[in-house]
Amino acid sequence: MSRKPKLYYFNGRGKMESIRWLLAAAGVEFEEEFLETREQYEKLLQGGSLLFQQVPMVEIDGMRMVQTRAILCYIAAKYNLYGKDLKERALIDMYVGGTDDLMGFIMMFPFLSAEDKEKQCAVIVQKATSRYFPAYEKVLKDHGQDFLVGSNFSWADVHLLEAILMVEEKKSDVLSGFPQLQAFKARISSIPTIKKFLEPGSQRKPVPDDKYVETVRRVLRMYYDLKAN
Amino acid sequence: MSGKPKLHYFNGRGRMEPIRWLLAAAGVEFEESFLEKKDDLLKLQKDGSLLFQQVPMVEIDGMKMVQTRAIANYIAAKYNLYGKDLKERALIDMYVEGMFDLNEQLMSYGYQPADKKEQHFANMMDKATNRYFPVFEKVLKDHGQDFLVGNQFSRADVQLLEIILMAEECKPDILAKFPLLQSFKARISNIPTIKKFLQPGSQRKHPVREEEVPKVIGIFY
């Protein structure tokens, strides 16, 4: 059995993408098993691999971890991306909470009707530019450092870069009022492990398409009728 | 200025309740500042006190913390309710995240419009009895210990008791098929700090009443 973490999810972003980003940022190689059929999912369920009957699930260090946040916290702590003390951890948790909320608006996007997609796009851009980006812009401006927390690269930086790129996919000039975030984006993208992850051929997943939506619905038998926020 | 943590929220459970439980379990006294109307929220937003313009917000140790999980993580770690190592923390996080998911459903039930209430109720009872409670019953059965993780009282135990009680408010016999959760409930309820929190007059909040809903909605929307 391989020692590498093994990720169980669909062949697409969803809730697993932040985990892929973090492992990649930490320079950790990982394997993936993609759910394509209902039978695969039922097999996982029957095998007792999914604590709450849900994916993401990650086999790591002898555990079958579920719950995205639990998995991310474990990886961050293990690979020293979680600050050096309780207070830095508190800041990282706060910042990650914000980017998580922002990416939550984007995550449901592919499942919406065409009309709701238009509404949701406006919501995403509005939330990004009036609530979230200003907060991070101010953090960077106030301390003038390269990274969000404690002058060290952390999970918060990875998560924010991920969120920025996702919002830019919806509106390419969304960072135009945010010079600090523009510089941050360039800086973090240049970190060797991140740079590698951003290159074609990496395990980063593309923007979800109809095929992805159809696979999720087929496998989980859910999410047929999502409405915009 | 008092050294006690100060909680900013409306006078109800919502997303702040798990934090009240955790502080109480840790034996930490805290103050509360209640939002009564929209202006109270606007004032906090204008002050720059709310990182993402949202509550819960807790003033603690010189920080104005927001984001429920961040606050709960900080309190749990500070007061040694977060396990002794990374692996125990991982288990606690997995269990607590599951509980958060169920808590979202329990907490939002009172705010559902009349035509959605029945389905919401059925769904949350189904999740409680078929997804979440069986997991925790099995955890307790498998290791036979008093607490969920590492043979030691942790935030996972606090949070589980909280959701058991909330679920019982909806369906009093919901633990009928879960004998170990029944004894867990009795055991954890007897811990002195918890026992105190369960008594009338504590800072524990009641479930939202129908007549209170418009006021709460008026603060946030």
Interface residues (C-beta under 8 A of the other chain):
Chain A: L51 F52 Q53 D61 M63 M65 V66 Q67 T68 R69 A70 C73 Y74 A77 K78 L86 K87 R89 A90 D93 M94 V96 G97 G98 D101 R131 Y132 A135
Chain B: L51 F52 Q53 D61 M63 M65 V66 Q67 T68 R69 A70 N73 Y74 A77 K78 L86 K87 R89 A90 D93 M94 V96 E97 G98 D101 R131 Y132 V135
